[in-house]
Structures are given as C-alpha cells and as structure tokens.
Amino acid sequence: MKSAALRPRTVGFALACLLAALALVVPPRARGENWPGWRGPESNGVTADRGAPLEWSANRGVLWKVPLAGSGSSNPIVWENWVLCTSSDGPHQQDLQVIALARDSGRERWHARFWGTAPTLYHETKGNMATPSPVTDGEHVYCFFGTGDVFCLDAGGKLLWQRSLAAEYGAFENRFGATSSPVLFEDSLIVQCDHYGASYLVAIDKRTGANHWKTERPEAWHSWSSPICAHLDAGRFELIVCGSEKMDAFDPRSGGKLWTLRGLARECIPTPIFAGGLVYAVSGPNSATYAVRPGGQGDVTDSRLAWTSPRGNPFVPSAIVAAGRYYVVDDHGIGACLEASTGKTLWRKRFGGEFTASPVSAENRVYFTDEAGSTLVIEADRDQYTELARNEIGEPVFASPAIAGGRFYLRSARQLWCLGRRGGKAEDK
C-alpha cells in the first residue's frame, strides 16, 4: 500500500476498545437504528429510527454540542454508542482528522490525524478535503478524503491499512475536488473517482486494502456524486453511479457494466436513490429528474424510463423518497413534492433560504436544513404541504444531518450538535 505520514493521538485507548467491543455485542436495533454512512442505513436519507425531535433551538432541546477542529462538510456517522466525524485543516486542507465522540455526552473518545498526499482545489465556502462522508460496518471505520487517501481504522482508532489513490492513479482534477462518499458492499469498499483525469470505480477489500476490481470510466470526465448499491431481490444487486450526462449500473461483485441511462447534466453532484423499485437521479443545474426501472441491459434510456420531471431540480442537494412521495429542494429554496411512482406534481413551495445539505426522513417527517442553520420539518404522508416546525440554531450548515437513537445530529460550520429529548421532553441547556 502507498504510505502517508501518520500522526495518531488516542484518548483512553484501552477504555475505548473495551466500549467498542461491548457495543458490538449489543443487538443492532437495541438503541435505535444506526446511521453508518452517507445518507444513512440505506443510503437514501431515510431511517426507521423513532423518537427524533420535532422542535429545537440554539438553547432548547440541545443534549450536547462540541467544537470540531478544522473544516468538514461530511455528515456525522453513528454506530451504537459512538459518533464519528472527519475534518481537514492546514494551509491546503492537507491535515486530515478522524474524531470519535461518545454518543451520550459528546466526550472525545479518540482523535486520529493523518497527512493528505495530494490536496486539490475545493469550494472556498462549502468544500474541504473532508467532504466525503466516512462509513462503518460497526467493526471498522473507512474514510476517504479529497486528497485521494483512504484509511481503515478499528473501533479504537488504530490504523489498519491506508491507500493513496492519488499517488497510484493520479491526483484529482476538478474545481470542487473529490467529494464522493464510499459505500460498503459485502467485503468491498467501493469508491467512485470521476474527474478530468482518468476516471474509475474501485472496489477495495475492506480487510486488506487490496483491490477486488477496478473499472475504468474514460467517458466520465467529472462527477461529485456518490455511488449506491440497490438491492433488487434475493442475491441481486446493482451499483448505481451518476456521472457526466448519464447514469450507469454495474455489478458490484465484478465491476462489469450492466446498463446506462442517458440525459443527465454534465455536472452531477446529488446522489441517486433507490426506493419502491425505482432508481431516481437528478443533476444540474437546470436538468431533469429521471426515475428508471433497474434490471435492464445496455442503453435503457428509451426502454426502462418510468418518468421524468424537468422542473425545480437542484444542483447540490440530493432528493429523498418518503411515504411514497419524491421530495426535492433546489439550491435557492424552492421545494417540490411529486408522486414517487408517476412523477405527478403534488405541490411546489418556496421554503426560503439557500440549500446545500440533503434532506433526511424519519417517522413520516422530512427534515430540510438550509445554509443558515434553519431546519424545516414537514409531514411526509400528505398530498398537501404541511409544515410542522422551523428550528434555528443560528450557525451556518453545509453538512447533511444524521438521525440515530432518537437524536438529530447537525454539523454546523463550527461544531456538532446533538438534538433530542430526555424523558420524552426537550430540555434546555
């Protein structure tokens, strides 16, 4: 494996390992559903977790909040009794950090630091080298940074293996850097690397760091979207990838291409979603939403397109399907709700604000957080717009939220907020 200088610091290492080991023997649903990676347990922003708060403010319903070193727009991940964030800092954002916190208190459990091998361009306000979200299987944590570095750590923060994809296959070349979050499938960590250089998908053995397969994508010149694995039926999966002007499906076990849908915009940032038997893709700016039936072969643009919608689509935020409805908000705060199976428009509404974060959903609610730190909560199972709450924390937010264990985790530009209720009642703090 290619090497990068490592500067780890662990706090209470022995205790952290013991707590992590205990956490692994707790049934996965014992404390609510986990949020193990980008966009949650099914990579679609939706969780079956219950008890998330409806209302909060900067001084009400705050269970804890902790400052985070450096910058990061990755979403926090949650597994049982710990919460993990990544960040970057330094003159070129080359100093990479992985921070594990205790779920109940926000206390730092361990903090690992690494040096990034190939820092790239990034968005001055919203971007950094810690834009990709980490992912965990409950035993190990996998982090991919915009520098092209991949790290595998155990539950106590010990480095097990590392790769510099930039050193091996070339540094990333696009104006926002590498932002795609990796996804776990069986024994592979799959990373999408679309850029102006040589684009590719790579499946890395999550135990050893060696390649299972690598698929070249010479026709994909850039993308900031993340891949997902759609579970079609028993034993059958498709790896869905949005790139320049198209969406592709691959066999996640071999990397072989299955089908292609043409029509996406040249610049793809939102992550596709799989829900109700359809794959949904949106790109922008000023492009369309596509809903396609998976399971095809070759070019499926004319044969498997279920519906398309040309209006109100975002450049950055991903969409969400909740309660049989497709929800989207564009970067300038125009929200829309469509019937997920047909694409019929049910309503459009000006939410206000500017949006970068992607929505999340739990208990028939959809949460939309804007760049000013205001979270709009709407009822998900209504054909009419039904607003439930607007919650302000007064700090900029560019990272997408996480929901786990009845708590709402919101990463602002300066700190991580844990919002929720004790004893069924929100408490001031």
C-alpha positions as CSV (number, residue, x, y, z in Angstrom):
1,M,0.0,0.0,0.0
2,K,1.1,3.5,-0.6
3,S,2.1,5.3,2.6
4,A,1.2,8.7,4.1
5,A,2.7,10.1,7.3
6,L,0.5,9.2,10.3
7,R,0.2,11.2,13.5
8,P,-2.3,9.4,15.6
9,R,-3.5,10.5,19.1
10,T,-5.8,8.3,21.0
11,V,-7.6,9.3,24.2
12,G,-8.3,6.5,26.7
13,F,-7.4,3.9,24.1
14,A,-7.9,0.8,26.3
15,L,-11.3,2.1,27.6
16,A,-12.3,3.0,24.0
17,C,-11.5,-0.5,22.8
18,L,-13.5,-2.0,25.7
19,L,-16.5,0.2,25.0
20,A,-16.3,-0.6,21.3
21,A,-16.1,-4.3,22.0
22,L,-19.2,-4.1,24.3
23,A,-21.0,-2.1,21.6
24,L,-20.5,-4.9,19.1
25,V,-22.4,-7.5,21.2
26,V,-25.5,-5.2,21.6
27,P,-28.3,-6.1,19.1
28,P,-28.1,-3.6,16.2
29,R,-31.6,-2.2,16.9
30,A,-31.2,-2.1,20.7
31,R,-30.7,1.7,20.8
32,G,-32.4,2.6,17.6
33,E,-31.2,2.3,14.0
34,N,-27.6,3.3,13.3
35,W,-26.5,5.9,10.7
36,P,-23.5,4.2,9.3
37,G,-22.5,6.3,6.3
38,W,-23.5,8.9,3.8
39,R,-27.4,9.3,3.8
40,G,-27.9,6.7,6.5
41,P,-28.7,3.0,6.7
42,E,-30.0,2.5,3.2
43,S,-28.0,5.4,1.5
44,N,-31.3,7.2,0.8
45,G,-31.7,9.6,3.7
46,V,-34.5,7.6,5.3
47,T,-34.3,5.8,8.7
48,A,-36.7,3.6,10.6
49,D,-35.4,5.1,13.8
50,R,-38.0,6.6,16.2
51,G,-38.1,9.4,18.7
52,A,-36.2,12.1,16.7
53,P,-37.1,15.6,18.0
54,L,-39.6,17.8,16.1
55,E,-38.6,21.2,17.7
56,W,-35.4,22.7,19.0
57,S,-33.4,26.0,19.0
58,A,-29.9,27.2,19.8
59,N,-30.7,26.8,23.5
60,R,-33.6,24.4,23.7
61,G,-33.5,20.7,23.1
62,V,-29.7,20.6,22.9
63,L,-28.4,17.5,24.6
64,W,-24.8,18.5,23.8
65,K,-22.7,20.4,21.3
66,V,-18.9,20.2,20.8
67,P,-16.5,22.2,18.7
68,L,-14.8,20.3,15.9
69,A,-11.3,21.0,14.8
70,G,-10.8,22.0,11.2
71,S,-13.4,22.1,8.5
72,G,-15.7,19.4,7.2
73,S,-18.9,19.0,5.3
74,S,-19.2,15.2,5.7
75,N,-22.2,14.0,7.6
76,P,-21.6,12.5,11.0
77,I,-22.0,8.8,11.3
78,V,-23.4,7.0,14.3
79,W,-23.0,3.4,15.5
80,E,-24.4,2.3,18.8
81,N,-22.7,4.4,21.5
82,W,-20.3,6.5,19.3
83,V,-20.5,9.3,16.8
84,L,-17.7,10.0,14.3
85,C,-16.8,13.0,12.1
86,T,-14.0,13.8,9.7
87,S,-12.4,17.1,9.2
88,S,-9.4,18.8,7.5
89,D,-7.3,21.9,8.1
90,G,-3.9,23.4,7.3
91,P,-2.9,25.9,4.5
92,H,-4.1,23.5,1.8
93,Q,-6.5,21.4,3.9
94,Q,-3.9,18.7,3.9
95,D,-4.1,17.8,7.6
96,L,-6.8,15.1,7.9
97,Q,-8.6,14.2,11.1
98,V,-11.0,11.5,12.3
99,I,-12.8,12.2,15.6
100,A,-14.8,9.7,17.6
101,L,-17.2,11.0,20.3
102,A,-19.3,9.4,23.0
103,R,-22.9,9.3,21.8
104,D,-24.4,10.2,25.2
105,S,-22.0,13.1,26.2
106,G,-20.1,14.2,23.1
107,R,-16.9,13.5,25.0
108,E,-13.9,12.8,22.7
109,R,-13.0,9.1,22.7
110,W,-10.2,9.2,20.2
111,H,-8.8,11.5,17.6
112,A,-6.6,10.3,14.7
113,R,-4.6,12.7,12.5
114,F,-3.1,12.0,9.0
115,W,-1.3,13.8,6.3
116,G,-3.1,14.1,2.9
117,T,-0.9,13.1,0.0
118,A,-2.5,15.3,-2.8
119,P,-4.7,18.3,-1.7
120,T,-6.8,19.6,-4.6
121,L,-9.0,22.6,-5.4
122,Y,-12.1,22.9,-3.3
123,H,-15.1,25.3,-2.8
124,E,-13.9,28.1,-0.6
125,T,-17.2,28.2,1.5
126,K,-18.7,24.8,1.3
127,G,-15.8,22.4,0.5
128,N,-12.7,21.0,2.0
129,M,-10.8,17.7,2.0
130,A,-13.4,16.2,4.4
131,T,-16.4,16.5,2.2
132,P,-16.8,12.7,1.6
133,S,-18.6,11.0,4.5
134,P,-17.0,8.1,6.3
135,V,-18.7,4.7,6.5
136,T,-18.6,1.9,9.1
137,D,-19.7,-1.7,9.4
138,G,-19.6,-1.5,13.2
139,E,-16.2,-3.1,13.4
140,H,-14.0,-0.8,11.3
141,V,-14.3,2.8,10.0
142,Y,-13.4,3.7,6.4
143,C,-12.6,7.2,5.5
144,F,-12.0,8.6,2.0
145,F,-10.7,12.2,1.8
146,G,-10.5,14.7,-1.1
147,T,-6.7,14.3,-1.1
148,G,-7.3,10.8,-2.6
149,D,-6.4,9.0,0.6
150,V,-8.3,6.0,2.0
151,F,-7.9,4.9,5.7
152,C,-9.2,1.9,7.5
153,L,-9.3,2.2,11.4
154,D,-10.6,-0.1,14.0
155,A,-13.2,0.9,16.6
156,G,-10.4,2.2,18.9
157,G,-8.9,4.5,16.3
158,K,-5.9,2.2,15.3
159,L,-4.9,2.5,11.7
160,L,-5.1,-1.0,10.0
161,W,-4.4,0.0,6.4
162,Q,-4.2,3.0,4.1
163,R,-4.1,3.8,0.4
164,S,-3.2,6.9,-1.6
165,L,-5.4,6.6,-4.7
166,A,-4.0,9.9,-5.9
167,A,-0.4,8.6,-5.8
168,E,-1.4,5.3,-7.5
169,Y,-3.8,6.6,-10.2
170,G,-3.3,10.3,-10.4
171,A,-4.4,13.4,-8.4
172,F,-8.0,14.6,-8.7
173,E,-8.6,17.3,-11.3
174,N,-11.8,19.3,-11.0
175,R,-12.8,22.6,-9.5
176,F,-14.5,21.2,-6.4
177,G,-12.1,18.3,-5.6
178,A,-13.1,14.7,-4.7
179,T,-16.3,14.7,-2.8
180,S,-17.8,11.3,-3.5
181,S,-18.5,9.2,-0.3
182,P,-17.6,5.5,-0.4
183,V,-20.1,2.7,0.0
184,L,-19.7,-0.7,1.6
185,F,-20.9,-3.9,-0.2
186,E,-20.2,-7.3,1.2
187,D,-16.4,-7.4,1.7
188,S,-15.7,-4.4,-0.5
189,L,-15.3,-0.6,0.0
190,I,-16.4,0.9,-3.3
191,V,-15.1,4.4,-4.3
192,Q,-16.2,6.5,-7.3
193,C,-13.4,8.7,-8.8
194,D,-14.8,10.7,-11.7
195,H,-12.7,13.8,-12.7
196,Y,-10.9,15.4,-15.6
197,G,-8.1,12.9,-15.2
198,A,-8.5,9.1,-15.7
199,S,-11.9,8.3,-14.1
200,Y,-12.6,5.0,-12.5
201,L,-14.5,2.9,-9.9
202,V,-12.5,0.8,-7.5
203,A,-13.7,-1.9,-5.1
204,I,-11.2,-2.3,-2.2
205,D,-11.0,-5.4,0.1
206,K,-12.2,-3.9,3.4
207,R,-10.0,-6.2,5.4
208,T,-6.7,-5.9,3.5
209,G,-6.9,-2.7,1.4
210,A,-6.1,-4.6,-1.9
211,N,-8.2,-4.1,-5.0
212,H,-11.0,-6.6,-5.7
213,W,-11.6,-4.9,-9.1
214,K,-11.1,-1.6,-10.8
215,T,-13.2,-0.4,-13.7
216,E,-12.0,2.4,-16.0
217,R,-14.5,5.2,-16.9
218,P,-12.8,7.1,-19.8
219,E,-16.2,8.6,-20.9
220,A,-16.9,10.1,-17.4
221,W,-15.0,13.3,-17.1
222,H,-16.2,14.5,-13.7
223,S,-18.8,14.0,-11.0
224,W,-19.2,14.7,-7.3
225,S,-22.0,12.2,-6.8
226,S,-21.7,9.1,-4.6
227,P,-22.5,5.5,-5.6
228,I,-25.2,3.4,-4.1
229,C,-25.9,-0.3,-4.1
230,A,-29.5,-1.2,-4.9
231,H,-30.8,-4.5,-3.6
232,L,-33.2,-5.7,-6.3
233,D,-34.1,-9.1,-5.0
234,A,-32.5,-12.2,-3.4
235,G,-28.8,-12.1,-4.1
236,R,-29.1,-9.5,-6.9
237,F,-27.6,-6.0,-6.5
238,E,-26.8,-3.1,-8.8
239,L,-24.1,-0.5,-8.2
240,I,-25.7,2.8,-9.3
241,V,-23.4,5.6,-10.4
242,C,-24.2,9.1,-11.7
243,G,-21.7,10.8,-13.9
244,S,-21.4,13.3,-16.8
245,E,-24.5,13.1,-18.9
246,K,-25.5,9.6,-17.8
247,M,-26.3,7.2,-15.0
248,D,-24.6,3.7,-15.1
249,A,-25.3,0.5,-13.3
250,F,-22.6,-2.0,-12.5
251,D,-22.3,-5.5,-11.0
252,P,-20.8,-4.6,-7.5
253,R,-19.1,-8.0,-7.3
254,S,-17.2,-7.8,-10.6
255,G,-17.3,-4.1,-11.7
256,G,-18.9,-5.1,-15.0
257,K,-21.3,-2.6,-16.6
258,L,-25.0,-3.6,-16.8
259,W,-26.9,-0.6,-18.2
260,T,-26.8,3.1,-19.0
261,L,-29.4,5.9,-18.9
262,R,-28.6,9.0,-21.0
263,G,-29.8,12.5,-20.3
264,L,-28.2,13.7,-17.1
265,A,-26.4,17.1,-17.0
266,R,-22.7,17.4,-17.4
267,E,-22.2,18.2,-13.7
268,C,-23.6,15.6,-11.3
269,I,-23.5,16.3,-7.5
270,P,-26.6,14.7,-6.0
271,T,-26.5,11.0,-5.0
272,P,-29.1,8.7,-6.8
273,I,-31.6,6.9,-4.6
274,F,-33.3,3.6,-4.8
275,A,-36.9,3.3,-3.4
276,G,-40.1,1.5,-4.2
277,G,-38.5,-0.5,-7.1
278,L,-37.2,2.7,-8.9
279,V,-33.9,4.4,-9.2
280,Y,-34.1,8.2,-9.1
281,A,-31.4,10.5,-10.4
282,V,-31.2,14.3,-10.5
283,S,-28.4,16.5,-11.8
284,G,-27.9,20.1,-12.6
285,P,-28.2,22.9,-12.8
286,N,-31.3,23.1,-14.9
287,S,-31.6,19.4,-15.7
288,A,-34.4,16.9,-15.1
289,T,-35.2,14.2,-12.6
290,Y,-35.2,10.7,-14.0
291,A,-37.0,7.6,-12.5
292,V,-35.9,4.4,-14.1
293,R,-36.7,0.7,-13.5
294,P,-33.5,-1.2,-12.7
295,G,-32.6,-4.6,-14.0
296,G,-32.0,-3.7,-17.6
297,Q,-29.2,-4.3,-20.1
298,G,-27.3,-1.9,-22.3
299,D,-28.9,1.5,-23.1
300,V,-32.2,1.7,-21.2
301,T,-33.0,5.4,-21.9
302,D,-36.0,4.5,-24.1
303,S,-36.9,1.2,-22.6
304,R,-36.9,1.5,-18.8
305,L,-37.6,5.1,-18.1
306,A,-40.6,5.3,-15.7
307,W,-41.0,9.1,-15.7
308,T,-39.1,12.3,-15.9
309,S,-39.7,15.8,-14.4
310,P,-38.0,18.8,-16.0
311,R,-38.7,21.5,-13.3
312,G,-37.3,22.6,-9.9
313,N,-34.2,20.3,-9.7
314,P,-31.2,21.0,-7.5
315,F,-27.5,21.4,-8.3
316,V,-26.2,20.2,-5.0
317,P,-28.8,18.7,-2.5
318,S,-29.9,15.1,-3.1
319,A,-33.5,14.2,-3.3
320,I,-35.5,11.8,-0.9
321,V,-38.4,9.4,-1.2
322,A,-40.6,9.2,1.9
323,A,-44.1,7.9,2.3
324,G,-44.4,7.2,-1.4
325,R,-43.6,10.8,-2.3
326,Y,-40.5,12.2,-4.0
327,Y,-39.2,15.3,-2.3
328,V,-36.6,17.7,-3.6
329,V,-35.4,21.3,-2.8
330,D,-33.2,23.3,-5.1
331,D,-30.2,25.3,-4.0
332,H,-32.3,28.5,-3.8
333,G,-35.0,27.1,-1.6
334,I,-37.8,26.0,-3.9
335,G,-39.2,22.7,-2.6
336,A,-41.4,20.2,-4.5
337,C,-43.3,17.0,-3.8
338,L,-44.1,14.5,-6.6
339,E,-45.8,11.2,-6.5
340,A,-42.9,8.8,-6.5
341,S,-44.4,6.2,-8.7
342,T,-45.7,8.5,-11.5
343,G,-43.8,11.8,-11.2
344,K,-47.1,13.7,-10.8
345,T,-46.5,17.1,-9.1
346,L,-48.4,17.4,-5.8
347,W,-47.1,20.8,-4.8
348,R,-44.3,23.3,-5.1
349,K,-43.4,25.7,-2.3
350,R,-40.8,28.4,-1.6
351,F,-39.1,27.3,1.6
352,G,-36.8,30.3,1.6
353,G,-33.0,30.2,2.2
354,E,-30.2,28.6,0.3
355,F,-29.6,24.9,0.5
356,T,-26.5,22.6,0.3
357,A,-27.4,19.8,2.8
358,S,-29.6,16.9,1.6
359,P,-32.9,16.2,3.4
360,V,-33.4,13.3,5.8
361,S,-36.6,11.5,7.0
362,A,-37.9,9.6,10.0
363,E,-41.4,8.8,11.3
364,N,-43.2,10.3,8.3
365,R,-41.3,13.6,8.6
366,V,-38.9,15.2,6.2
367,Y,-36.2,17.5,7.6
368,F,-34.7,20.2,5.3
369,T,-31.7,22.2,6.7
370,D,-30.6,25.3,4.9
371,E,-27.2,27.1,4.9
372,A,-28.3,29.5,7.7
373,G,-28.9,26.5,10.1
374,S,-32.7,26.6,9.9
375,T,-34.4,23.2,9.7
376,L,-37.8,23.0,8.2
377,V,-39.8,19.9,9.2
378,I,-42.8,18.8,7.0
379,E,-45.3,16.0,7.2
380,A,-44.3,13.3,4.7
381,D,-47.5,11.4,4.1
382,R,-49.7,14.3,2.9
383,D,-50.5,15.4,-0.7
384,Q,-50.7,19.0,0.6
385,Y,-47.7,20.9,2.0
386,T,-48.0,20.6,5.8
387,E,-45.3,22.4,7.8
388,L,-44.7,21.1,11.3
389,A,-41.8,23.2,12.6
390,R,-38.9,25.5,11.7
391,N,-35.9,25.3,14.0
392,E,-33.0,27.7,14.2
393,I,-29.5,27.2,15.6
394,G,-28.0,30.4,14.3
395,E,-24.9,28.8,12.7
396,P,-24.1,28.0,9.0
397,V,-24.7,24.4,8.0
398,F,-23.4,22.8,4.8
399,A,-23.3,19.2,6.0
400,S,-26.3,16.8,5.8
401,P,-27.8,15.7,9.1
402,A,-28.0,12.3,10.7
403,I,-30.7,10.6,12.8
404,A,-30.0,7.8,15.2
405,G,-31.1,6.6,18.6
406,G,-33.9,9.2,18.7
407,R,-31.5,12.1,18.2
408,F,-30.8,14.5,15.4
409,Y,-27.2,15.3,14.7
410,L,-26.4,18.5,12.9
411,R,-23.0,19.6,11.9
412,S,-22.5,23.4,11.7
413,A,-19.5,25.2,10.4
414,R,-18.0,25.2,13.9
415,Q,-19.4,22.3,15.9
416,L,-21.5,19.2,16.1
417,W,-25.0,19.5,17.7
418,C,-26.8,16.6,19.3
419,L,-30.5,17.5,19.5
420,G,-33.2,15.4,21.2
421,R,-35.3,14.8,24.2
422,R,-34.7,13.3,27.7
423,G,-37.6,11.5,29.2
424,G,-39.7,12.4,26.2
425,K,-39.3,16.1,26.9
426,A,-36.9,18.5,25.3
427,E,-34.5,20.1,27.8
428,D,-32.8,23.4,27.9
429,K,-29.1,23.5,28.0
